[in-house]
Amino acid sequence: MKVSIPSPLRSYTDADEVEAEGVTLAELLDDLDRQYPGFRFRMIDEQGRIRPHMRIFVNRERAASIEQALDANDEVQILQALSGG
């Protein structure tokens, strides 16, 4: 399935959109990490939760958990909040 990558994470993928597989977000992130080592750690904390500054959308609806089920035709968009002053 298509996964849109935010600019702060494109140093891992060298692309703004990549293909990955998984029947849950957790499996999709594992696949992305296999393809782009270190990617998952930027998204998920040590307790297995989506990091507070990250947002994951599946078909334009925000995912609350990495256990969310996915379909092969879903589109996943990853957003990263930026802060500063």
ZIJOQUI-V737845 format. One record per pair of residues at least 12 apart in sequence whose ideal C-beta (glycine too) atoms are under 7 Angstrom apart, sorted by the first residue. I is the first residue (numbers start at 1). J is the second residue. D is the distance in whole Angstrom. If there is no record, write none. Layout:
I:J:D
I:J:D
This chain:
1:19:7
1:20:7
1:70:7
1:72:6
1:74:5
1:75:7
1:76:6
2:17:6
2:19:7
2:75:5
3:17:7
3:18:5
3:20:5
3:32:7
3:76:5
3:78:7
4:16:7
4:17:5
4:77:4
4:78:6
5:17:7
5:18:6
5:78:6
6:78:6
6:79:6
6:80:4
8:80:5
9:39:7
9:42:6
9:78:7
9:80:7
12:36:4
12:38:6
12:39:5
13:36:5
20:32:5
20:35:7
22:70:6
23:69:7
23:70:6
24:66:7
24:67:6
24:68:6
24:69:6
24:70:6
25:56:6
25:63:6
25:66:4
25:68:5
25:70:6
26:66:4
26:67:6
28:70:6
28:76:7
29:43:6
29:44:6
29:66:6
44:66:6
48:66:7
50:66:6
53:80:6
53:81:5
54:78:7
54:80:6
55:79:4
56:76:7
56:78:6
57:77:4
58:70:7
58:74:5
58:76:6
59:74:6
59:75:6
